[in-house]
Amino acid sequence: TGSGKTTTLYAALLELRTEAINITTVEDPVEYQIPRLNQVQVNERKQVTFARALRSFLRQDPDVIMVGEVRDNDTAEMAVRAALTGHLVFSTIHANDAPSTATRLVSMGVEPFMAASALTIVAAQRLVRRTCGHCAREYRPADELLLALGLPADADPPTPYRRGTGCAVCRGRGFLGRIAIVERMAMTPGLRQLVADNRPAGEIRRLAIQQGMSTLRDSGLEKARQGVTTVEEVLRVCMSDE
């Protein structure tokens, strides 16, 4: 979906990869061939599905399992079962934000108490365009943009905001490449209880923020303050976030 989640998954696996750790993946498709990883390609014609591959993996007792995407009830239940039986499981799922992941699993048929026990860290991410470093200049965003993002419009930031003016390197766009903004939710006893009680995503989100979760918008604004992207870009990507 263009959020960079596959790149993040591979980065995590590369960080864990050693001769002593057995890492197995099931993907659709296998986007990168990585040495010392056991990578399986989904093939519906040959009945190699995410769920079937997971069942096979559990008989081989791997240390780490990566499921390219949780798409259905069978895959969700098998991934949760793997996590609850001592395996470190990485996967992706379509959800609006990190807290919604838990309710999405429940909507797929996973029992709330199992979802609460299986989840350890949930991350939501999107990509924002990176300000071109060759033509970046300091600027002040319009007051209405700052207010829309909950920032004071009458105070100068500690570090000036920057945006690209357009050059030959970025072909006049003012942006060059993209970078991820990330919302991370570490599961706490309180959050696990809400998930186990099948509480709505909004309630889970409120508690996560109270307990220190940095939202997608927070992550984007930090990148804007660093001059990595622009306030306008953050607002464009996070427009629907509350």
N, C-alpha and C positions, 0 to 999 in steps of 0.2 A: 504493500500500500504506500510505498515511498516514505516510510517513517524512519528507515535506517535500522529497524529492529533486527534484521538478519545479520547485519554487520556487528551489532552489539552482541548477539548470541555467539558469533564466531570469535569475537574478541575475548569473551568470557571463557570459552572452551580452550583457546590458545593459552590463556593465563593458567589454566588448570592442567594442561597437557604435560605429562611426564611419562617415563617408561613404566612407572609403578601404577599408574591410574588407567583403568579401562574405560574409555569414553566411547559411547555408541550413539549414533544419531539416526533418525528417520526423517527424511525431508522430501518436499515436493515443490520444485526439483532440488537436487543437490547443486547448490550454486557455486561452491568452491570445494575442490578436492584438497583435503588437509592430511598430510602424512601422520600416521599413528592414530588416526581416528577410524573407527569402524562405521562407515557411512552407508545407509540403505536408502535407495530411491523408491518412493511410492510408485506402484504400478497397478492401477485398478484392474487392468485387463488380466493380470496374473494374480489378482486378489491379494496383492501386497498393499494393505491399507495401513494407516497410522496405528490403528488399534491392533491389527494382527501382528505388525512388527513389534509393538510394545509387548505383547504376550510372549513373543519369541525371545525378546531381550531379557525378560525377567527370568527365563530359564537359564540364561547365560550368566546371570549375576554380575552385571557391569557396575562400576562405581558411579558413573555419571551418564545420564541419558538426556539427549536433546530431542525434543519433538518439535518439528518445524512449525506446526500450527495445531491448536486444538479446535476442531471444526464441528465435532458432533459428540453425542452422549458417550458412545463407546470409547472414543479417544480420551475424553475428559475423565471418565471413571478409571481407565487404565493408567493415565498419567498420575492421578491422585493416589491410586493404589501403589504405584511405584514409589512415590514420594513418602508414603506412609510405611513402606517396608525397608527403609534405610538407604534409598538411592537419592542422589542429588539430581533433581530434574529441572531442566530449563525448557521453556516453551513460550509460545506467543498465542494471543487470543485477541479478537476484535472487541474492544471496549472503549468507552469515551475517555476514561481516566483510570488511574490506578485503583481507587476504591471500587469502581464498577466491575473490576475483574472478578471479585468474589461473588457478586450477585449474578454475573454472567455464567459462572460455573454452576451455580445453583439452578439457574434457568435451564441449563443443559441437562439437568437431572442428577447432579452430584448432591449428596446429602449435605446440608449446611454444616453439620459438625465435622464432616470429613474435609470439606473445603477449608474450614477454620484451622484444622490440624495440619493440613498439607502445605498451606501457603507459608512462606518464610519472608520473602521480599518480593514486592510487586513494583514494577517500573513501567511508567507510560512515557512515550517519547514522540516527538515530532521534529521535523527538520526545518530550520530557518535558514534563509540565505545569509551567507557570510559577507560582511562588508569588505570590499576590495582594499587591501592594504596599500596598493600602489597609488590610489587617488583619494584616500580617506581624508576628510577634513572635519574639523570641529563644527558643530551646529547646535542650535537650540530647537527642540521639537515644539510644535504648536501647543499652547496651553490646553486646548481641548483634548489632545492626544494624551498628555500627561494625566489629566483628570480622569479620562476614560480608563486608564490603567491604575488609578488609585494613587497617583504620585502628586506631590505638591507642585503647583504650577508657579509658585512665587519664590522658589528657592533654587539656587544653582547647585547642581550635583557636585560631589567631591571630585569626580573625574568628568571632564566634558564629554558629551555624547559625540559620536562620529558617524559620518555616512560617506559613501563614495560619490564622487562627482561625475564619474564616467571617464574612462581612459581607453587606450588601445588594448591594454592587457585584459580588461573586463568587457571589452567591446561596447563601451558606453553604458553599461548596465549599472555600474556602481556596486555590483556584487560579484563575488568570485568564489564559487563552491558553496557548500552548505555545512551546517553544524547542528548537532542534536541539542534540544532542550529536553530535560528529563525530570519527571515527577517520580520520586521514590517513596514507597510506603513500606516501612519495616513493620511486620506484624507484632503487636504487643498483646499482652493478656486482655486488655480492654477491647482491642480491635477483634481479636479472636472470638470474644464473647458476643460481640455484635453480629459477626458473621454466623456463628453457631445459632444465634437466635433469629437468623434470617431477617435482620433489619435492613431497611432500604439503603441504597448506595449513598444517598445524601447524608444520612446519619453517620455512616462509616467515614465519609469524607470529613465531616465536621470534627469528629474526634481525632482523626489522623492529623488534621491541621493544628488542632489544639495541642497535640503531642509532638509537634515540630516538623510535620511533613512540609517540604518545599514543593509548591505546585508548579505546573508547567509554566504558568505566567511568571511566577517568582524566578524560575530558572531562566526564562527569556529575558526578564528585566535585568538580571545579573549580567547576562551576556551583553545587553545593550549598554549597561554602565561600564563594562570593560571595553566598549568600542568594537566588539566582535560582530554585532549586528545592530539594527536600528530599532527605535521604539515603534516606528510604523510597521516594521516587519513582525515584531512581537504581537502587536495588536491584530495584524492580519491573520496570523496563525492561531492565536488564542482568542479570537473574537467571541467564540461561543462559551468560553469558560466563565464561570461566575467568580 
